[in-house]
Amino acid sequence: MDGNIGYFFYEAKDGEEGVAMFKAHKLHVVIMDIMMPNVDGIDAIKEIMKFDPDAKIIVTSTKGNKEIIDAVVKSGGAKDYIIKPFSLRGSCNGSFKTITCE
């Protein structure tokens, strides 16, 4: 557990590893970038949603990818988004509360 944020977290090097971690640990919340090597965030989100349609995923990317982010959120794959750069403490705390309290 990271004492700074009060949660366990895992870090994946790409979308393929992120999907494997989700399946292995049944994570409560996933924060995933859209742009990743090997398997991108969009394909990883689709795979996670096949495995668990109730998965709580927050996507993150730069302002330049805002249209892609909006499409992923509207399709039901992601519950929320964060535009980079962001402060983990300021941005994510609000998203965690929104997503985990549904």
N, C-alpha and C positions, 0 to 999 in steps of 0.2 A: 504494500500500500504506500502510495506517495503521500507523505504527511502534509505536503503543501496544498494538495487539492482534496485529500480525503477519499480517494478512490483507487482501486487497482486499475492498471492500464497496461495494454500491450501495444507494441509498435511493430508494424509490418513494413517490409521493404518494398512491397508491391501489392497489387490487388489480389493476386493469387494467394499470397501468404495471408493477407487480411481475411479472405474468405475461409481459409483453413483455420485461422485463429478463432473466427466467429463460431464455426462449427464445433471446434474442440472445447471452447470455454463458455458457449452460450452467453455472450456478452449482453449486458443491459443496454448499452448505448454504443454506437459506432460513430466516430468522426472520421470521415474519409475524404481525401482529396479526389477531385475528378481526374486530374492528370497524374498518372503513375506509370512506371514501366511495366512491361509484360502484359498484365491484365489491367486495363484502365478502371477508374472508379465507376463508370456507368455499367460496364459488364460485371464488375464485382458486386455492385448493388443488386443487379438482376439475379445473380447467383445466390446471394444472401436471402433475397426475398422469396426465391423458390424454396429454399431450405426452411425459412421462417417468415411467413407473410406478416407477422406482427413485429418484425425487427424495427428497432428505433435507430434510424440512421440520420446523421447530420452531414451534409456535404459541405466541402469548403473548396474555394478556388479564388482566383483573382477577379477583379471587376470585368476584365475582358471576356470571361466565360459566363457572365451573368445570364445570358439567354439559355445556355446549356443547363445551368443550375436550376433556373425556373422550370425548365422542361422536366428535369428529374424530380423536382418537388411536386409538380402538378400531376405527374404520372403515378404518384403514390409510392415511388421507390424511396424517397427521402422525406423525412418529417419536417426538416428545417434546413437552413443553410447559414454559413458564416462566410463573409467576404474577407479575403486576406489583404493586407496583414491584419491580425487581430491580437488582442491581449487575451490569453487563455482565461485568466481570472474574470475579466469583465464580460467578455462575449459569451463564453460557454456556460457560465453559471445560469444565466437566464434561459438558455436553450435547454439545459438539463432539467430545470424546473418545469418548463413547458412540456417537454416530452415525457418525463417520468410521472407526471401528475395527471395524465389523461384518464 
